[in-house]
Amino acid sequence: MRCSLEFSKKAGFMTERLRGVIDRLNSIEGCLASQTMLGESGFVFFRNDPDGNMNKKVHDQLKGIDCVFRTKIHHGRPRMI
């Protein structure tokens, strides 16, 4: 994740607006955020705590963003859906 972020910044792909969002997310301890390969979009990984505090911190940093998708990572083996 850190290499992905460093590459995006050094290659000049990241807009100032996206850099601001990603920097805010990365300022939260336990979050890792970077830019997707194409476009002005990013992603963030974090492990939520039982109280939901991490989820709230991330959600607060994403307020005002036009389009946010939330997904979960499946830890089982791959299968056809």
Residue frames as qw, qx, qy, qz and C-alpha x, y, z in Angstrom:
[[0.000, 0.886, 0.463, 0.000, 0.00, 0.00, 0.00],
 [0.295, -0.802, 0.098, 0.511, 2.77, 2.42, 0.84],
 [0.393, -0.144, 0.610, 0.673, 4.51, 1.66, -2.46],
 [0.212, 0.624, 0.680, 0.321, 1.23, 2.23, -4.32],
 [0.121, -0.937, -0.259, 0.202, 0.80, 5.59, -2.64],
 [0.382, -0.611, 0.328, 0.610, 4.39, 6.65, -3.27],
 [0.390, 0.152, 0.690, 0.591, 4.11, 5.66, -6.94],
 [0.130, 0.792, 0.572, 0.167, 0.87, 7.63, -7.44],
 [0.207, -0.917, -0.066, 0.335, 2.34, 10.74, -5.87],
 [0.401, -0.499, 0.470, 0.608, 5.71, 10.61, -7.65],
 [0.379, 0.269, 0.726, 0.506, 4.18, 9.77, -11.05],
 [0.105, 0.145, -0.036, -0.983, 1.92, 12.82, -10.81],
 [0.208, -0.326, -0.831, -0.400, -1.31, 10.89, -11.29],
 [0.255, -0.569, -0.702, 0.345, -2.97, 12.14, -8.12],
 [0.002, -0.737, -0.229, -0.636, -5.04, 15.32, -8.17],
 [0.040, 0.319, -0.484, 0.814, -4.79, 17.74, -5.26],
 [0.675, -0.281, 0.017, -0.682, -8.40, 16.94, -4.29],
 [0.929, -0.066, -0.357, -0.070, -7.72, 13.20, -4.13],
 [0.509, 0.292, -0.551, 0.593, -4.40, 13.77, -2.35],
 [0.272, -0.403, 0.330, -0.809, -6.26, 15.68, 0.37],
 [0.860, -0.222, -0.068, -0.454, -8.74, 12.85, 0.94],
 [0.886, 0.104, -0.414, 0.182, -6.06, 10.15, 0.95],
 [0.291, 0.389, -0.512, 0.709, -3.82, 12.14, 3.27],
 [0.517, -0.394, 0.240, -0.721, -6.73, 12.62, 5.71],
 [0.949, -0.115, -0.176, -0.236, -7.48, 8.89, 5.66],
 [0.772, 0.223, -0.447, 0.392, -3.81, 7.97, 6.14],
 [0.026, -0.529, 0.432, -0.730, -3.62, 10.29, 9.13],
 [0.807, -0.359, 0.104, -0.458, -5.93, 7.87, 10.97],
 [0.169, -0.469, 0.862, -0.088, -3.84, 5.25, 12.75],
 [0.533, 0.087, 0.832, -0.129, -4.61, 1.82, 11.28],
 [0.638, 0.681, 0.252, -0.258, -5.79, 3.08, 7.87],
 [0.409, -0.250, 0.594, 0.646, -3.99, 2.49, 4.59],
 [0.509, 0.745, 0.335, -0.272, -5.30, 4.48, 1.62],
 [0.336, -0.281, 0.542, 0.717, -4.03, 4.99, -1.92],
 [0.462, 0.479, -0.171, -0.727, -5.15, 5.79, -5.47],
 [0.847, 0.270, 0.455, -0.049, -6.66, 3.31, -7.90],
 [0.602, -0.030, 0.494, 0.626, -4.75, 2.70, -11.13],
 [0.155, 0.351, 0.467, 0.797, -6.92, 5.00, -13.26],
 [0.239, -0.726, -0.445, -0.468, -9.09, 8.01, -12.60],
 [0.085, -0.483, 0.388, -0.781, -9.66, 10.22, -9.62],
 [0.832, -0.396, -0.170, -0.350, -10.55, 7.50, -7.18],
 [0.080, 0.521, -0.764, 0.373, -8.95, 5.83, -4.22],
 [0.804, -0.281, -0.500, -0.157, -9.36, 3.03, -1.75],
 [0.199, -0.603, 0.562, -0.531, -8.79, 2.50, 1.95],
 [0.724, -0.138, -0.675, 0.028, -8.26, -0.61, 4.05],
 [0.181, -0.463, 0.540, -0.679, -8.90, -0.69, 7.77],
 [0.410, -0.234, -0.877, 0.093, -9.98, -3.15, 10.42],
 [0.410, -0.618, -0.116, -0.660, -13.00, -2.00, 12.35],
 [0.061, 0.181, -0.797, 0.573, -12.94, -2.27, 16.11],
 [0.138, -0.411, -0.897, 0.084, -15.84, -3.76, 18.14],
 [0.003, -0.611, -0.427, 0.666, -17.10, -0.29, 19.11],
 [0.465, 0.715, 0.459, 0.250, -17.16, 0.93, 15.50],
 [0.227, -0.839, 0.039, 0.494, -14.82, 3.84, 16.26],
 [0.363, -0.257, 0.585, 0.679, -12.58, 3.22, 13.25],
 [0.250, 0.527, 0.728, 0.359, -15.58, 3.05, 10.93],
 [0.049, -0.924, -0.339, 0.169, -16.80, 6.40, 12.27],
 [0.331, -0.661, 0.274, 0.615, -13.37, 8.02, 11.87],
 [0.323, 0.030, 0.700, 0.636, -13.15, 6.89, 8.24],
 [0.128, 0.709, 0.670, 0.177, -16.76, 7.87, 7.56],
 [0.159, -0.882, -0.166, 0.411, -16.14, 11.34, 9.01],
 [0.298, -0.479, 0.452, 0.691, -13.17, 11.86, 6.66],
 [0.215, 0.196, 0.784, 0.548, -15.31, 10.88, 3.65],
 [0.160, 0.743, 0.528, -0.380, -18.16, 13.33, 4.35],
 [0.215, 0.805, -0.079, -0.547, -18.84, 15.51, 1.34],
 [0.166, -0.283, 0.805, 0.495, -17.28, 13.10, -1.15],
 [0.551, 0.209, -0.280, -0.758, -19.56, 12.66, -4.16],
 [0.891, 0.079, -0.322, -0.309, -19.51, 8.89, -4.51],
 [0.187, -0.500, 0.802, -0.268, -18.38, 6.37, -1.89],
 [0.848, -0.011, -0.450, -0.279, -18.72, 2.58, -2.20],
 [0.427, -0.532, 0.650, -0.335, -18.28, 0.34, 0.82],
 [0.842, 0.152, -0.487, -0.176, -17.27, -3.29, 0.46],
 [0.693, -0.559, 0.438, -0.122, -15.94, -6.05, 2.67],
 [0.295, 0.518, -0.793, -0.125, -13.11, -8.49, 2.08],
 [0.952, -0.128, -0.059, -0.273, -14.03, -12.15, 2.08],
 [0.211, -0.672, 0.706, -0.071, -11.43, -14.23, 3.90],
 [0.846, 0.020, 0.520, -0.117, -12.59, -17.64, 2.65],
 [0.422, -0.131, 0.704, 0.557, -11.39, -19.48, -0.40],
 [0.299, 0.260, -0.332, -0.856, -12.62, -18.36, -3.85],
 [0.380, 0.305, 0.870, -0.071, -15.85, -19.79, -5.19],
 [0.002, 0.272, 0.589, 0.761, -18.15, -19.24, -8.17],
 [0.240, 0.308, 0.473, -0.790, -21.14, -17.03, -7.47]]
